């Protein structure tokens, strides 16, 4: 589930008390549904729709499926050539 944090929150999940996650207001993150429901119930977050994947990245690994290049947003990141030394 995707949520948007409405306020800063240090969250310790009930199923693993050894973990604490620091969320900051304005963050849009994917969380376990159980965590999201707790954060929404206490007014720290709101559910949002899943953001679209970048073009060319059908499997979600961050690389264009055809070329293998890293996908940045909806653009394929180009490597800058290093100047000759």
C-alpha atoms as an extended CHARMM CRD file, in Angstrom:
* protein
*
        85  EXT
         1         1  UNK       CA              0.0000000000        0.0000000000        0.0000000000  PROA      1               0.0000000000
         2         2  UNK       CA              1.2220000000        3.5190000000       -0.7860000000  PROA      2               0.0000000000
         3         3  UNK       CA              0.8490000000        6.2740000000        1.8000000000  PROA      3               0.0000000000
         4         4  UNK       CA              1.7190000000        9.9480000000        2.1450000000  PROA      4               0.0000000000
         5         5  UNK       CA              2.9330000000       10.9970000000        5.5880000000  PROA      5               0.0000000000
         6         6  UNK       CA              1.1510000000       14.0270000000        7.0230000000  PROA      6               0.0000000000
         7         7  UNK       CA              3.5380000000       14.5700000000        9.9250000000  PROA      7               0.0000000000
         8         8  UNK       CA              6.9200000000       13.3530000000       11.1650000000  PROA      8               0.0000000000
         9         9  UNK       CA              6.5930000000        9.9630000000       12.8250000000  PROA      9               0.0000000000
        10        10  UNK       CA              8.9060000000        7.3360000000       14.2790000000  PROA      10              0.0000000000
        11        11  UNK       CA              7.0310000000        4.0760000000       13.7170000000  PROA      11              0.0000000000
        12        12  UNK       CA              7.7140000000        0.7880000000       15.5010000000  PROA      12              0.0000000000
        13        13  UNK       CA              5.7140000000       -2.0390000000       13.9170000000  PROA      13              0.0000000000
        14        14  UNK       CA              3.8190000000       -4.2240000000       16.3980000000  PROA      14              0.0000000000
        15        15  UNK       CA              5.0870000000       -7.4400000000       14.7520000000  PROA      15              0.0000000000
        16        16  UNK       CA              8.7960000000       -6.5490000000       15.1820000000  PROA      16              0.0000000000
        17        17  UNK       CA              9.5830000000       -4.2850000000       18.1240000000  PROA      17              0.0000000000
        18        18  UNK       CA             13.3060000000       -4.3110000000       17.2460000000  PROA      18              0.0000000000
        19        19  UNK       CA             12.6820000000       -2.0160000000       14.2480000000  PROA      19              0.0000000000
        20        20  UNK       CA             11.8830000000        1.6970000000       14.2110000000  PROA      20              0.0000000000
        21        21  UNK       CA             11.3290000000        3.5400000000       10.9280000000  PROA      21              0.0000000000
        22        22  UNK       CA             11.6340000000        7.3420000000       10.8240000000  PROA      22              0.0000000000
        23        23  UNK       CA              9.0680000000        8.8310000000        8.4460000000  PROA      23              0.0000000000
        24        24  UNK       CA              9.0880000000       12.5340000000        7.5780000000  PROA      24              0.0000000000
        25        25  UNK       CA              6.0940000000       14.6790000000        6.6180000000  PROA      25              0.0000000000
        26        26  UNK       CA              5.5010000000       14.6940000000        2.8630000000  PROA      26              0.0000000000
        27        27  UNK       CA              7.1650000000       11.3370000000        2.1720000000  PROA      27              0.0000000000
        28        28  UNK       CA              5.3030000000        9.0740000000       -0.2590000000  PROA      28              0.0000000000
        29        29  UNK       CA              6.2970000000        5.4820000000        0.4710000000  PROA      29              0.0000000000
        30        30  UNK       CA              5.2130000000        1.8900000000       -0.0130000000  PROA      30              0.0000000000
        31        31  UNK       CA              4.5650000000        0.0890000000        3.2880000000  PROA      31              0.0000000000
        32        32  UNK       CA              3.0380000000       -3.1650000000        4.4750000000  PROA      32              0.0000000000
        33        33  UNK       CA             -0.7670000000       -2.8760000000        4.5000000000  PROA      33              0.0000000000
        34        34  UNK       CA             -0.9110000000       -3.5250000000        8.2760000000  PROA      34              0.0000000000
        35        35  UNK       CA              1.5740000000       -0.6850000000        8.9010000000  PROA      35              0.0000000000
        36        36  UNK       CA             -0.3160000000        1.6550000000        6.5890000000  PROA      36              0.0000000000
        37        37  UNK       CA             -3.6330000000        0.9680000000        8.2970000000  PROA      37              0.0000000000
        38        38  UNK       CA             -2.1050000000        1.7710000000       11.7040000000  PROA      38              0.0000000000
        39        39  UNK       CA             -0.5620000000        5.0360000000       10.4460000000  PROA      39              0.0000000000
        40        40  UNK       CA             -3.8250000000        6.0720000000        8.7320000000  PROA      40              0.0000000000
        41        41  UNK       CA             -5.9240000000        5.2230000000       11.8120000000  PROA      41              0.0000000000
        42        42  UNK       CA             -3.8170000000        7.4580000000       14.0370000000  PROA      42              0.0000000000
        43        43  UNK       CA             -3.8940000000       10.3370000000       11.5310000000  PROA      43              0.0000000000
        44        44  UNK       CA             -0.1990000000       10.2710000000       10.6090000000  PROA      44              0.0000000000
        45        45  UNK       CA             -0.7640000000        9.3090000000        6.9630000000  PROA      45              0.0000000000
        46        46  UNK       CA             -3.2500000000        9.0760000000        4.1050000000  PROA      46              0.0000000000
        47        47  UNK       CA             -3.5050000000        6.3990000000        1.4370000000  PROA      47              0.0000000000
        48        48  UNK       CA             -2.5250000000        7.4500000000       -2.0890000000  PROA      48              0.0000000000
        49        49  UNK       CA             -2.7060000000        5.7010000000       -5.4390000000  PROA      49              0.0000000000
        50        50  UNK       CA              0.2830000000        3.7320000000       -6.6740000000  PROA      50              0.0000000000
        51        51  UNK       CA              2.6260000000        5.9820000000       -8.6850000000  PROA      51              0.0000000000
        52        52  UNK       CA              3.2320000000        4.9890000000      -12.3210000000  PROA      52              0.0000000000
        53        53  UNK       CA              6.3820000000        3.0960000000      -13.2520000000  PROA      53              0.0000000000
        54        54  UNK       CA              8.8910000000        4.8120000000      -15.5420000000  PROA      54              0.0000000000
        55        55  UNK       CA              8.5340000000        4.1370000000      -19.2700000000  PROA      55              0.0000000000
        56        56  UNK       CA             10.4070000000        1.0550000000      -20.4340000000  PROA      56              0.0000000000
        57        57  UNK       CA             10.6460000000       -0.4390000000      -16.9470000000  PROA      57              0.0000000000
        58        58  UNK       CA              7.9210000000       -3.0910000000      -16.9550000000  PROA      58              0.0000000000
        59        59  UNK       CA              9.5540000000       -5.2880000000      -14.3020000000  PROA      59              0.0000000000
        60        60  UNK       CA             10.2750000000       -2.4260000000      -11.8780000000  PROA      60              0.0000000000
        61        61  UNK       CA             14.0110000000       -3.0370000000      -11.4770000000  PROA      61              0.0000000000
        62        62  UNK       CA             14.9930000000        0.5520000000      -12.3880000000  PROA      62              0.0000000000
        63        63  UNK       CA             16.5110000000       -0.3640000000      -15.7640000000  PROA      63              0.0000000000
        64        64  UNK       CA             15.0670000000       -0.0490000000      -19.2790000000  PROA      64              0.0000000000
        65        65  UNK       CA             14.0790000000       -3.5670000000      -20.3410000000  PROA      65              0.0000000000
        66        66  UNK       CA             15.2780000000       -3.1380000000      -23.9360000000  PROA      66              0.0000000000
        67        67  UNK       CA             18.6330000000       -1.4130000000      -23.3880000000  PROA      67              0.0000000000
        68        68  UNK       CA             19.5390000000       -2.2170000000      -19.7830000000  PROA      68              0.0000000000
        69        69  UNK       CA             20.2070000000        1.4760000000      -19.0860000000  PROA      69              0.0000000000
        70        70  UNK       CA             19.1580000000        2.9990000000      -15.7790000000  PROA      70              0.0000000000
        71        71  UNK       CA             15.7640000000        4.7190000000      -16.0490000000  PROA      71              0.0000000000
        72        72  UNK       CA             15.4430000000        8.0670000000      -14.2710000000  PROA      72              0.0000000000
        73        73  UNK       CA             11.8240000000        9.2460000000      -14.0600000000  PROA      73              0.0000000000
        74        74  UNK       CA             10.4610000000        8.8580000000      -17.5840000000  PROA      74              0.0000000000
        75        75  UNK       CA             13.8500000000        9.4490000000      -19.2200000000  PROA      75              0.0000000000
        76        76  UNK       CA             16.7330000000        7.1080000000      -19.8070000000  PROA      76              0.0000000000
        77        77  UNK       CA             19.7490000000        8.4330000000      -17.9020000000  PROA      77              0.0000000000
        78        78  UNK       CA             22.7170000000        9.0970000000      -20.1490000000  PROA      78              0.0000000000
        79        79  UNK       CA             26.2250000000        8.5970000000      -18.8870000000  PROA      79              0.0000000000
        80        80  UNK       CA             28.4540000000       11.6120000000      -19.2620000000  PROA      80              0.0000000000
        81        81  UNK       CA             31.7010000000       10.9970000000      -21.0360000000  PROA      81              0.0000000000
        82        82  UNK       CA             34.7390000000       11.6620000000      -18.9350000000  PROA      82              0.0000000000
        83        83  UNK       CA             37.1510000000       14.1790000000      -20.3780000000  PROA      83              0.0000000000
        84        84  UNK       CA             40.3190000000       12.6930000000      -21.7960000000  PROA      84              0.0000000000
        85        85  UNK       CA             43.3040000000       13.0650000000      -19.5000000000  PROA      85              0.0000000000
